[in-house]
């Protein structure tokens, strides 16, 4: 089966869906792209931007006749969306999602889907701190990873087809089981986001350090946290509510380590601090070698001229 | 008095000192720059790069006859450096430093300095994740802040002169008292770094999530932490040991907030999470408006093309 699905329906029209539409156009990957968003304002913006061929006023309309249906809403409402669209799905269609959490999504979506469709959950690990239909662009997934998380007994050809689809959109793909996916994402994404939100909240709260000072002097490290903490609040609320187990586990590990460092500061144990700070450098080198970041100082925000 | 000091001595030749040398050359700000570093290898690299006019084999040699002496070592050794150079300082010279912590540095350096010199502590809030003499470049301080932290009874003209010096190197300046400086820096820099180090350490530790996965999927948020956590371990060890009070205070606030969010996750309090994640967006907007970061998605690491 070709990675070209023909008619594609996007449910939810935020950063990820609009980027998928632009990337499909770039790759000539769809005969027709239909889109739906709950908010009339989002639909209007999407119509104006033109990344879909048709913007529908109901999810049912969007999915009727679609060969690929993409759930691109916050993960907390995917179950309800599945319930709504289920009776209207075309037999033989593939249903996928782009949620950052997989076990809960599978539990909540699967029961509604008829046996005549294939459900292949996926998670493109790409994004920016911007959200909404006007934030999307074609190259968002280039050289990023899309994790494919097949449900039990999923037909191999349906899974492989979605992999090729994501590769055509620019991504690398890898298969993972739902539990492992949710743990990996808690480590590399969910807890870093929670920590960034917390740090920004602490700074916001401190009355002795004015907002203006926090903003003026942000380049000293804090700035990167504020970018992460500027992401979509609804999406992130849903991530933590639906990936509770893994996030609480990693959070426990995190505070355990943090308390060890706090104790080293309190007792003046410079050796422990130095050893810890040295060890973490190696991971950074790995990321640069893997091409997942640039080695330019400060991400090239400053120009190096001597 | 002109912001041009004439002869400048740099003690310590890492990222900050080498950038100061390049920036002084760019601005025509010194008649002669003399440099000293404890490590022979660093001195050799500095000689090769040529950002100083003379590289001396002792700190005493470097400071003799200097009009401005810059302590640019890790803060933990500044007291010892001050003790070593004190007998060799030229009467009327200004001694400054570039340490990230001010109260402890003032306490440790001041007692050694003769009354014939002016001590004007400063803290250029600029840097990258790279360290060493080959990491420096002339524009590092452009549009960044340099905090000037005068000691008690410091003569106004000596303080104002150092301000003009830093402005000539490209920085904006602001005066602050030592306690407030150390608190502000704990919030915008020290604790963000500690948290980033901790998160990277947690990821490194987790045996179920392999290093390879952490590296492959780092773009999902974790990557920014690894950049911060790639900074110089000696410098950061000294920061935490010498800014113990403020870092422990902010750390306490941080864990208090983190536990509140952890509880919201555990109890499924979506409203609290959403409210928290919404509030932190405002700070990001302030940083962009203040010109302290770029609004390009992902810091311009990805090119937006539709």
Interface residues (C-beta under 8 A of the other chain):
Chain A: X22 X51 X76 X125 X126 X127 X128 X129 X130 X135 X136 X137 X138 X139 X140 X142 X144 X145 X147 X174 X180 X183 X184 X185 X187 X188 X189 X190 X191 X192 X193 X194 X195 X196 X197 X198 X199 X200 X201 X202 X203 X204 X205 X206 X208 X209 X211 X213 X214 X215 X216 X217 X218 X219 X220 X221 X222 X223 X224 X225 X226 X227 X228 X229 X230 X231 X233 X234 X236 X237 X238 X240 X241 X244 X247 X248 X250 X251 X253 X254 X255 X257 X258 X261 X262 X264 X265 X266 X268 X270 X273 X274 X276 X277 X278 X279 X280 X281 X282 X283 X284 X285 X286 X287 X290 X292 X293 X294 X297 X298 X299 X300 X301 X302 X303 X304 X305 X306
Chain B: X22 X51 X76 X125 X126 X127 X128 X129 X130 X135 X136 X137 X138 X139 X140 X142 X144 X145 X147 X174 X180 X183 X184 X185 X187 X188 X189 X190 X191 X192 X193 X194 X195 X196 X197 X198 X199 X200 X201 X202 X203 X204 X205 X206 X208 X209 X211 X213 X214 X215 X216 X217 X218 X219 X220 X221 X222 X223 X224 X225 X226 X227 X228 X229 X230 X231 X233 X234 X236 X237 X238 X240 X241 X244 X247 X248 X250 X251 X253 X254 X255 X257 X258 X261 X262 X264 X265 X266 X268 X270 X273 X274 X276 X277 X278 X279 X280 X281 X282 X283 X284 X285 X286 X287 X290 X292 X293 X294 X297 X298 X299 X300 X301 X302 X303 X304 X305 X306
